[in-house]
Amino acid sequence: MKSQDNRSLAIDALRGYAIITMVLSATVVGGILPGWMYHCQEPPPTHAYDATIAGVTWVDLVFPAFLFAMGAALPFSVGKRREQGASMWTLVGQIIGRAVLLTYFAILVQHFYPYVTSGGEQTWRHWLMALACFAAMFAMFMRLPKRWPAWLRVTIQMSALVLGLVAMLAMRYPDGTGFDPHRSNIILLIMANVALWGSLLYLFTMGREHLRWVLLLMLAALFLSSTVKGSWAETALKWTPLDWFYQPWMLKYLFVVIPAAHAGELVRSHKAACPVPPSPPKGGCNDSSPFRGLGGLCLALIISNLALLYTRQVLLNMAVSAALLLVGWLVLRRGQGFVVLWRGLFALGAALLVTGLLIEPFEGGIKKDPPAFSYLLVMGALSCFLLIAFSVVCDAWKCRRATRFLTMSGQNPMVAYVASDLCVIPLLQMTGIWPLFAIFAASPWLGFLQGVILTSLAVGVTMLFTRLGCLWRT
C-alpha cells in the first residue's frame, strides 16, 4: 500500500463514504421506501424517470461526493508526480492510460453483471461468469508487487486485458446481441471522462490556478450558449467522435472536480506545513479543541439543504444556510493549524453553496439529470462540508479505528463498487441464501435492512482485499 505520507485520510474517508452509500442506495429494496431514499427524479413505487421533478435527496449526493474526492486527490497524484520531476508528457500518457483502463472497466463489468447476461432468470452459469470476471479484474487492475520484474507485471496485466476482451467478444445475450461498446456502466464511464479532462486541466494549470478558474468560466459560458437552438455552441456540444466513450455533457461534472482540486491543494498544503505528530500538542499546528462543533455544523448544512431542497422550501433553505454559514464564519475567523485549513475549505464550500442556491431557479430548479448548474455547485459545496467533517474526525481527532471501514473502502473504491453484484450476490445465490432475502420486501425497514446487509458484506470483501494489499489501480 502507498505510504500514508502521500494520503489524506479525510479524502479517503470521503471517497469511502461516497462508494459505500452508492452501494447502499443500489441495494435497498425498490418501491417500498420513502421517496427521499431514492433519486429524487425516480420516485417510488415505479421509479420511472421524471425530468420535471426538481429537488435532491441524499442519494443524489453520493456520486458528486465521489467526484469531489477524485478531484481533491489530484494534488496528491498528478501534482506530486509533477513536482518530483515527471515530465509533462509522461503524465499525459499516464492520465490517458488511466482513462482507457476506466473505460475498459466500465464496459467489462456491464457485460458480465448477472442481470445483464441472464436477461431474466439467473443460473449457475451467470453467477460463475460474474465471479470469474471479478477474479480476472485483479490481474487486470491490481498494483502488482514492484519487486516483480517489469516484464512480468506487464505480461500479466496485458494477458488478462486481452482475455477479458476476447470473452466480451464471445458473449451472446438473450436478446440476440453480442459485444457492444455502448453497453457500459454510465457511472464508471463518466468517471473515466472526468478523470481524463479534469486531470489534464489540472496538470496544464499547475501553478496558475487563476487560469483554471477562467477556463471553467469559459466552459460555463459555452454550456449556457448551447441552450440557444441552432447556435454553433449547441452543435459543438453535440459533436463526439466516439459516442460510446465521450459525450460533451459529461464535461459539466468538471464543475465539481475543479473546485475539489482547490480543496485538495488546501489539504496538501496543510499536511506540508503542519505534519501531525503521534501526540499533537495543544496550542500548536494541530490544536482543534475549540472547534469540536465544526463537524456538527457541517452536517447541519448538509442535512438542511437536502431536506429543504427535497421538500422545495427554497427560500427557507437560503435563510437557514445563510445563518449556518455566518456561524461557521464566526467560529473559524481566528485560529491556526487545522483552523487555517478548515477556514479555506469552508470558504470554498460557502462560495459554491451560495452561488448554487442563487441560480437554483435556473434550468427548472435543482436536478440531477440532466445535471443542472445548481445541482453541481450545491452538491460540490455539500461534498466540501463533508470533507471538513471527515478532516475533523479523521485528522484532528484521530478517530482512525472507527473510520477504518471508510478509509479502507476509499483506498480501494472500485472493488467496493462491483463487489456486491459480481461477488456477494452471486455467492448468496449459489449457496441458496438469496431466496431468503425475499422477506426484506415486506416492509420499508426491512427493505432498508437488506441494503445494510449487502453493503456490509461488500465492505467486508473490500476491507479484506485492502488489508491484503490487493488495490486496484483505477
C-alpha positions as CSV (number, residue, x, y, z in Angstrom):
1,M,0.0,0.0,0.0
2,K,1.0,3.6,-0.5
3,S,2.8,5.5,2.2
4,Q,0.4,7.4,4.4
5,D,2.6,10.5,3.9
6,N,1.0,10.8,0.4
7,R,-2.5,10.2,1.6
8,S,-5.2,12.3,3.2
9,L,-7.3,10.1,5.5
10,A,-10.1,12.7,5.2
11,I,-10.2,12.4,1.4
12,D,-10.0,8.6,1.7
13,A,-12.9,8.7,4.1
14,L,-14.9,10.9,1.8
15,R,-14.3,8.6,-1.1
16,G,-15.2,5.6,1.1
17,Y,-18.4,7.3,2.3
18,A,-19.4,8.0,-1.4
19,I,-18.7,4.5,-2.6
20,I,-20.4,2.8,0.4
21,T,-23.5,5.0,0.1
22,M,-23.5,4.4,-3.6
23,V,-23.7,0.6,-3.0
24,L,-26.3,1.1,-0.2
25,S,-28.6,3.2,-2.5
26,A,-28.4,0.4,-5.1
27,T,-29.1,-2.5,-2.8
28,V,-32.1,-1.3,-0.7
29,V,-35.4,-2.8,-1.8
30,G,-37.1,-0.7,-4.6
31,G,-40.5,0.8,-4.5
32,I,-41.4,0.5,-0.8
33,L,-39.2,3.0,0.9
34,P,-40.0,6.8,1.3
35,G,-39.2,8.9,-1.8
36,W,-36.2,10.5,-0.1
37,M,-34.5,7.1,0.0
38,Y,-34.1,7.1,-3.8
39,H,-33.1,9.5,-6.5
40,C,-35.5,12.5,-6.4
41,Q,-36.3,12.2,-10.1
42,E,-37.0,8.5,-9.8
43,P,-39.7,8.3,-7.1
44,P,-41.3,5.1,-5.9
45,P,-43.1,2.9,-6.5
46,T,-42.3,2.7,-10.2
47,H,-39.0,4.6,-10.2
48,A,-39.9,5.9,-13.6
49,Y,-37.6,8.9,-14.5
50,D,-39.5,12.2,-14.4
51,A,-37.4,15.2,-15.8
52,T,-39.9,17.7,-14.4
53,I,-39.2,16.9,-10.7
54,A,-36.9,19.3,-9.0
55,G,-35.1,18.6,-5.8
56,V,-32.4,16.3,-4.3
57,T,-32.0,13.5,-1.8
58,W,-29.0,12.0,0.0
59,V,-28.8,9.5,-2.9
60,D,-28.2,12.4,-5.3
61,L,-25.2,13.5,-3.3
62,V,-23.2,10.3,-3.4
63,F,-21.9,10.5,-7.0
64,P,-20.8,14.1,-6.7
65,A,-19.1,13.3,-3.4
66,F,-17.1,10.6,-5.2
67,L,-16.1,13.0,-7.9
68,F,-15.2,15.6,-5.3
69,A,-12.9,13.1,-3.7
70,M,-11.4,12.3,-7.1
71,G,-10.7,16.0,-7.7
72,A,-9.3,16.5,-4.2
73,A,-6.8,13.7,-4.8
74,L,-5.3,15.3,-7.9
75,P,-2.7,17.4,-6.0
76,F,-1.6,14.1,-4.2
77,S,-1.3,12.2,-7.5
78,V,-0.7,14.3,-10.6
79,G,0.6,17.3,-8.6
80,K,3.1,15.3,-6.6
81,R,4.5,13.4,-9.5
82,R,5.0,16.6,-11.5
83,E,6.8,18.2,-8.5
84,Q,9.0,15.1,-8.3
85,G,10.3,15.6,-11.8
86,A,7.9,13.6,-14.0
87,S,7.7,15.2,-17.5
88,M,4.5,16.8,-18.7
89,W,4.1,14.2,-21.5
90,T,4.9,11.3,-19.2
91,L,2.0,12.4,-17.0
92,V,-0.3,13.0,-20.0
93,G,0.4,9.4,-21.1
94,Q,-0.4,8.1,-17.6
95,I,-3.6,10.2,-17.5
96,I,-4.8,8.8,-20.9
97,G,-3.8,5.3,-19.8
98,R,-5.9,5.6,-16.7
99,A,-8.9,6.9,-18.7
100,V,-8.6,3.9,-21.1
101,L,-8.5,1.5,-18.2
102,L,-11.5,3.1,-16.5
103,T,-13.4,2.9,-19.8
104,Y,-12.5,-0.7,-20.3
105,F,-13.6,-1.3,-16.7
106,A,-17.0,0.4,-17.4
107,I,-17.6,-1.8,-20.5
108,L,-16.3,-5.0,-18.9
109,V,-18.5,-5.0,-15.8
110,Q,-21.6,-4.2,-17.7
111,H,-21.1,-7.2,-20.0
112,F,-20.8,-9.6,-17.1
113,Y,-23.4,-8.4,-14.5
114,P,-25.6,-11.5,-13.9
115,Y,-28.8,-9.5,-14.6
116,V,-27.4,-8.5,-18.0
117,T,-26.0,-11.9,-19.0
118,S,-29.2,-13.7,-18.0
119,G,-31.8,-11.2,-19.2
120,G,-34.2,-12.7,-16.6
121,E,-33.8,-15.9,-14.6
122,Q,-30.3,-16.4,-13.4
123,T,-28.5,-19.7,-13.2
124,W,-25.1,-21.1,-12.0
125,R,-23.6,-20.2,-15.4
126,H,-24.4,-16.5,-14.9
127,W,-23.1,-16.4,-11.3
128,L,-19.9,-18.2,-12.2
129,M,-19.2,-15.8,-15.1
130,A,-19.7,-12.9,-12.6
131,L,-17.2,-14.4,-10.1
132,A,-14.7,-15.2,-12.9
133,C,-14.9,-11.6,-14.1
134,F,-14.4,-10.3,-10.5
135,A,-11.3,-12.6,-10.1
136,A,-9.9,-11.7,-13.5
137,M,-10.0,-8.0,-12.7
138,F,-7.4,-8.5,-10.0
139,A,-4.9,-9.4,-12.7
140,M,-6.1,-6.5,-14.9
141,F,-6.1,-3.7,-12.4
142,M,-4.2,-4.7,-9.3
143,R,-1.0,-3.0,-8.3
144,L,1.4,-5.9,-8.6
145,P,4.4,-6.0,-6.3
146,K,7.2,-3.8,-7.6
147,R,9.8,-6.5,-6.7
148,W,8.4,-8.5,-9.6
149,P,10.2,-7.9,-12.9
150,A,8.5,-5.2,-15.0
151,W,8.1,-7.5,-18.0
152,L,6.2,-10.0,-15.8
153,R,3.8,-7.3,-14.4
154,V,3.1,-6.0,-17.9
155,T,2.6,-9.5,-19.3
156,I,0.1,-10.5,-16.6
157,Q,-1.9,-7.3,-17.0
158,M,-2.0,-7.3,-20.8
159,S,-2.8,-11.0,-21.0
160,A,-5.7,-10.5,-18.6
161,L,-7.0,-7.5,-20.5
162,V,-6.8,-9.4,-23.8
163,L,-8.6,-12.4,-22.4
164,G,-11.3,-10.1,-21.0
165,L,-11.8,-8.5,-24.4
166,V,-11.9,-12.0,-26.1
167,A,-14.5,-13.1,-23.5
168,M,-16.6,-10.0,-24.2
169,L,-16.4,-10.5,-28.0
170,A,-17.6,-14.1,-27.5
171,M,-20.6,-13.1,-25.4
172,R,-24.2,-13.7,-26.6
173,Y,-27.1,-12.3,-24.8
174,P,-30.8,-13.4,-24.5
175,D,-31.9,-10.6,-26.9
176,G,-29.5,-12.0,-29.6
177,T,-26.9,-9.2,-29.3
178,G,-23.2,-9.6,-28.6
179,F,-20.4,-7.3,-27.6
180,D,-21.3,-3.7,-27.8
181,P,-19.1,-0.8,-26.5
182,H,-22.3,1.2,-25.9
183,R,-23.1,-1.5,-23.2
184,S,-21.3,0.2,-20.4
185,N,-21.7,1.3,-16.8
186,I,-22.6,5.0,-17.1
187,I,-21.3,5.9,-13.7
188,L,-17.9,4.5,-14.5
189,L,-17.9,6.0,-18.0
190,I,-18.5,9.5,-16.5
191,M,-15.6,8.8,-14.1
192,A,-13.3,7.9,-17.0
193,N,-14.2,11.1,-18.8
194,V,-13.9,13.3,-15.7
195,A,-10.6,11.7,-14.7
196,L,-9.2,12.4,-18.2
197,W,-10.3,16.0,-18.7
198,G,-10.1,17.0,-15.0
199,S,-6.5,15.6,-14.7
200,L,-5.4,17.2,-17.9
201,L,-6.9,20.6,-17.0
202,Y,-5.2,20.4,-13.5
203,L,-1.9,19.3,-15.0
204,F,-1.7,22.2,-17.5
205,T,-2.7,24.8,-15.0
206,M,-0.5,23.8,-12.1
207,G,0.8,27.0,-10.5
208,R,-1.7,29.0,-12.5
209,E,-4.9,28.4,-10.6
210,H,-6.4,31.7,-11.8
211,L,-6.2,30.3,-15.4
212,R,-8.0,27.1,-14.2
213,W,-10.9,29.1,-12.9
214,V,-11.0,31.3,-16.1
215,L,-11.2,28.1,-18.2
216,L,-14.0,26.8,-16.1
217,L,-15.9,30.0,-16.5
218,M,-15.4,29.8,-20.3
219,L,-16.8,26.3,-20.2
220,A,-19.8,27.5,-18.3
221,A,-20.4,30.2,-21.0
222,L,-20.2,27.5,-23.7
223,F,-22.8,25.4,-21.9
224,L,-25.1,28.4,-21.5
225,S,-24.7,29.4,-25.2
226,S,-25.5,25.8,-26.2
227,T,-29.1,26.3,-24.9
228,V,-29.7,28.6,-27.9
229,K,-31.3,26.4,-30.7
230,G,-29.3,26.3,-33.9
231,S,-26.2,28.0,-32.4
232,W,-22.7,26.9,-33.1
233,A,-22.3,26.2,-29.4
234,E,-25.2,23.7,-29.5
235,T,-23.5,22.0,-32.4
236,A,-20.2,21.9,-30.7
237,L,-21.6,20.3,-27.5
238,K,-23.4,17.6,-29.5
239,W,-20.4,16.5,-31.5
240,T,-18.5,13.5,-30.5
241,P,-16.1,11.2,-32.4
242,L,-16.7,8.2,-30.1
243,D,-20.2,8.4,-28.7
244,W,-19.7,5.2,-26.7
245,F,-16.9,6.9,-24.8
246,Y,-17.3,10.6,-24.8
247,Q,-20.4,12.7,-24.5
248,P,-19.9,16.5,-24.2
249,W,-22.5,16.8,-21.4
250,M,-20.1,14.8,-19.2
251,L,-17.8,17.9,-19.0
252,K,-20.4,19.5,-16.7
253,Y,-19.1,17.4,-13.9
254,L,-15.8,19.4,-14.1
255,F,-17.7,22.0,-12.0
256,V,-17.4,19.5,-9.2
257,V,-13.9,18.2,-9.9
258,I,-12.1,21.5,-10.4
259,P,-13.2,23.2,-7.2
260,A,-12.4,19.9,-5.5
261,A,-8.8,20.2,-6.8
262,H,-8.6,23.5,-5.0
263,A,-9.7,21.8,-1.8
264,G,-7.1,19.1,-2.3
265,E,-4.4,21.8,-2.7
266,L,-5.5,23.3,0.7
267,V,-5.3,19.8,2.3
268,R,-1.9,19.1,0.8
269,S,-0.5,22.5,1.8
270,H,-1.7,21.9,5.4
271,K,-0.1,18.4,5.5
272,A,3.2,20.0,4.4
273,A,3.0,22.9,6.8
274,C,1.6,21.0,9.8
275,P,2.8,17.3,9.9
276,V,0.8,15.6,12.6
277,P,3.0,14.1,15.4
278,P,1.8,11.0,17.3
279,S,0.5,13.1,20.2
280,P,-0.2,16.6,18.9
281,P,0.5,19.3,21.5
282,K,-2.3,21.8,22.4
283,G,-1.9,25.3,21.0
284,G,0.3,24.2,18.1
285,C,-0.4,23.4,14.5
286,N,-2.8,20.7,15.3
287,D,-4.8,22.2,18.1
288,S,-8.5,21.8,17.3
289,S,-10.1,21.7,20.7
290,P,-12.1,24.9,20.4
291,F,-13.8,23.7,17.2
292,R,-15.4,20.4,18.2
293,G,-18.7,21.6,16.9
294,L,-17.5,22.3,13.4
295,G,-18.3,18.8,12.2
296,G,-21.8,19.1,13.5
297,L,-22.2,22.5,11.8
298,C,-21.1,21.0,8.5
299,L,-23.6,18.1,8.9
300,A,-26.3,20.6,9.7
301,L,-25.6,22.4,6.5
302,I,-25.8,19.1,4.5
303,I,-28.9,17.8,6.2
304,S,-30.8,21.1,6.0
305,N,-30.0,21.6,2.3
306,L,-31.0,18.1,1.4
307,A,-34.2,18.2,3.4
308,L,-35.4,21.6,2.4
309,L,-34.5,21.3,-1.3
310,Y,-36.3,18.0,-1.4
311,T,-39.4,19.5,0.1
312,R,-38.9,22.6,-2.2
313,Q,-38.7,25.1,0.7
314,V,-36.1,27.1,-1.3
315,L,-36.4,30.4,0.5
316,L,-36.3,28.9,3.9
317,N,-33.3,26.9,2.9
318,M,-31.5,30.0,1.8
319,A,-32.2,31.6,5.1
320,V,-31.1,28.6,7.2
321,S,-28.0,28.2,5.0
322,A,-27.1,31.9,5.4
323,A,-27.5,31.6,9.2
324,L,-25.3,28.5,9.4
325,L,-22.7,29.9,7.1
326,L,-22.5,33.0,9.3
327,V,-22.0,30.8,12.4
328,G,-19.2,29.0,10.6
329,W,-17.5,32.2,9.7
330,L,-17.6,33.4,13.3
331,V,-16.2,30.1,14.5
332,L,-13.4,30.0,12.0
333,R,-12.4,33.6,11.7
334,R,-9.4,33.2,14.1
335,G,-7.0,30.4,14.7
336,Q,-4.1,28.5,13.1
337,G,-3.1,25.0,12.1
338,F,-6.2,23.0,11.3
339,V,-8.3,26.1,11.6
340,V,-6.5,27.6,8.6
341,L,-7.3,24.5,6.5
342,W,-11.0,24.4,7.6
343,R,-11.4,28.2,7.0
344,G,-10.2,27.7,3.4
345,L,-12.4,24.7,2.8
346,F,-15.4,26.4,4.5
347,A,-14.9,29.5,2.3
348,L,-14.8,27.3,-0.8
349,G,-17.9,25.4,0.3
350,A,-19.8,28.6,1.2
351,A,-19.0,30.2,-2.2
352,L,-20.2,27.1,-4.1
353,L,-23.3,26.8,-2.0
354,V,-24.4,30.5,-2.2
355,T,-23.8,30.5,-6.0
356,G,-25.7,27.3,-6.4
357,L,-28.7,28.5,-4.4
358,L,-28.8,31.8,-6.2
359,I,-29.1,30.1,-9.6
360,E,-31.4,27.3,-8.2
361,P,-34.5,28.5,-10.2
362,F,-32.4,28.3,-13.4
363,E,-33.0,25.2,-15.6
364,G,-36.2,24.4,-13.8
365,G,-34.7,24.0,-10.3
366,I,-32.0,21.8,-8.9
367,K,-31.9,18.5,-10.8
368,K,-29.5,15.6,-11.0
369,D,-30.4,14.5,-14.6
370,P,-29.6,16.3,-16.8
371,P,-27.2,17.9,-14.3
372,A,-28.2,21.5,-13.6
373,F,-25.5,24.0,-12.6
374,S,-27.3,24.5,-9.3
375,Y,-27.0,20.7,-8.7
376,L,-23.3,20.6,-9.4
377,L,-22.5,23.6,-7.3
378,V,-24.6,22.7,-4.3
379,M,-23.5,19.1,-4.3
380,G,-19.9,20.3,-4.6
381,A,-20.5,22.5,-1.6
382,L,-22.0,19.7,0.5
383,S,-19.1,17.4,-0.5
384,C,-16.7,20.1,0.7
385,F,-18.5,20.3,4.0
386,L,-18.3,16.5,4.3
387,L,-14.6,16.7,3.7
388,I,-14.3,19.2,6.6
389,A,-16.3,16.9,8.9
390,F,-14.0,14.0,8.0
391,S,-11.0,16.1,8.5
392,V,-12.2,16.9,12.0
393,V,-12.9,13.3,12.8
394,C,-10.0,11.5,11.0
395,D,-7.2,14.0,11.2
396,A,-7.8,16.3,14.1
397,W,-9.5,13.9,16.5
398,K,-7.5,10.9,15.1
399,C,-10.6,8.5,15.2
400,R,-8.8,6.0,13.0
401,R,-10.3,2.8,14.2
402,A,-13.9,3.9,14.0
403,T,-13.5,5.2,10.5
404,R,-11.3,2.4,9.1
405,F,-14.2,0.9,7.1
406,L,-14.5,4.3,5.3
407,T,-10.8,4.9,4.7
408,M,-10.1,1.3,3.6
409,S,-13.0,1.3,1.2
410,G,-11.9,4.7,0.0
411,Q,-8.4,3.3,-0.8
412,N,-9.9,0.5,-2.9
413,P,-13.2,2.0,-4.3
414,M,-13.6,0.1,-7.5
415,V,-13.5,-3.2,-5.6
416,A,-16.2,-1.9,-3.3
417,Y,-18.2,-0.7,-6.3
418,V,-18.5,-4.1,-8.0
419,A,-18.2,-6.4,-5.0
420,S,-21.9,-6.6,-4.4
421,D,-23.0,-7.5,-8.0
422,L,-20.0,-9.6,-9.0
423,C,-19.1,-11.4,-5.8
424,V,-21.5,-11.1,-2.8
425,I,-24.9,-11.6,-4.6
426,P,-23.6,-14.5,-6.9
427,L,-22.2,-16.2,-3.8
428,L,-25.5,-15.8,-1.9
429,Q,-27.3,-17.2,-5.0
430,M,-25.0,-20.2,-5.3
431,T,-25.3,-21.1,-1.6
432,G,-29.1,-20.9,-1.7
433,I,-29.3,-18.0,0.7
434,W,-30.5,-15.3,-1.7
435,P,-34.2,-16.6,-1.9
436,L,-34.4,-15.9,1.8
437,F,-33.9,-12.2,1.1
438,A,-37.5,-12.1,-0.3
439,I,-38.6,-11.4,3.3
440,F,-37.0,-7.9,3.1
441,A,-39.7,-6.7,0.7
442,A,-42.3,-7.0,3.4
443,S,-41.8,-3.5,4.9
444,P,-39.7,-0.3,4.5
445,W,-37.5,-1.0,7.5
446,L,-36.7,-4.5,6.2
447,G,-36.1,-3.1,2.7
448,F,-33.5,-0.7,4.2
449,L,-32.0,-3.6,6.2
450,Q,-31.4,-5.5,3.0
451,G,-29.3,-2.7,1.8
452,V,-27.3,-2.5,5.0
453,I,-26.6,-6.2,5.0
454,L,-25.5,-6.3,1.3
455,T,-23.4,-3.2,1.7
456,S,-21.8,-4.5,4.9
457,L,-20.8,-7.7,3.0
458,A,-19.4,-5.7,0.1
459,V,-17.4,-3.5,2.6
460,G,-16.1,-6.6,4.3
461,V,-14.8,-8.0,1.0
462,T,-13.2,-4.7,0.1
463,M,-11.5,-4.4,3.5
464,L,-10.2,-7.9,3.2
465,F,-8.5,-7.2,-0.1
466,T,-7.3,-3.8,1.0
467,R,-5.7,-5.3,4.1
468,L,-4.0,-7.9,1.8
469,G,-2.7,-5.1,-0.3
470,C,-4.8,-6.0,-3.4
471,L,-5.5,-2.5,-4.6
472,W,-6.9,-1.8,-8.0
473,R,-5.2,1.0,-9.9
474,T,-8.4,2.5,-11.3
